[in-house]
Amino acid sequence: MKHCILLCCLIFPFVLKSQDKIHQTFKDTRVINSHSVETLRKGILDFRVAHRFGDIAGEAGGWPTFYGLESASDVLIGFDYGLSDNLMVGISRSKGAGPLSQNINAFFKYRIMRQSEGGRNPFSVAVLGLGSYSTMQQCNTPGLLCFFEKGAHRFSYNLQALVASKVTNRLAVQGILSWTYRNNVEFNDQNDLPSVGLVLKYQFSKVFSLIVDGTFIFSEFRNNELGPDGEKEYYNPLGIGFEWETGGGHVFQINLTNARGLIETDYIPYTTSNWGAGEYRLGFTISRQFKL
């Protein structure tokens, strides 16, 4: 898996860029859980706030928590910046929903190729690298992830290759090849965690669209591990939502997902909520862009 992603990074920069009119595949740089192939334009600062509430239904949801609205699974505040039209960087602070919480996250995303109308470039291609550092207080129980026997155990990483195409004026599709690495894992778990993702967008109008994304994780531990109650413990993240572009550099997104975390190093390895048991939650993202 690591070799496949590295090969993509080495080959795609040599693809010739088309002079045809280019496509904007997505309205935002994110699609619910996943990143999109889009990058910020040079000199644009994006201030971003994202929130995940608690379970709507299930044992932890319902009326006692006002269907999850009185709980917070994860909260993120961050800034992204366009160093060029094809290269952006970002930093954020997230509460975290997995065993490693209170995370500082930093990433870069480079768009290698952009789809054009003439057919010479049928796809948009980007690569992304992300690192997370947990600042949570060290616990006193050896064997737990929060024990942090070494400082390096606080780090986790994610590397992605993203390929997208605007199939029609209304429909866009994106595939994601992803590799997550954690320096410290639970017993029987694996440090390397490969996964693939699929993103769909259907544009109802110029400013309103339906978005869906899902991630399938290749992990025998996650596919077979049972919790204390004998039920499956880990699930693949899946989300569905709506996106509004309200003008003036403002994008608003509201969604439902079983993922509790907001960052790849959190929701990919640590999604333990089951759609079938009502363990899904309301989330929203507000993005405001400024020209610097």
Buried (B, 14 or more C-beta within 10 A) or exposed (E): BEEEBEEBBEEBEEEEEBEBEBBEBBBBBBBBBBBBBBBBEBEBBBBBBBBBBBBBBBEBBBEEBEBBEEBBBBBBEBEBBBBEBBBBBBEBBBBBBBBBBEBBBBBBBBBBBBBBEEEEBBBBBBBBBBBBBBEBEEEEEEEEBBBBEEEEBBBBBBBBBBBBBBEEEEEBBBBBBBBBBBBBBBEEBBEEBBBBBBBBBEBEEEEEBBBBBBBBBBBEBBEEBEEEEEEBBBBBBBBBBBBBBEEEBEBBBBBBBBBBBBBBBBBBBBBBBBBEBBBBBBBBBBBBBEEE
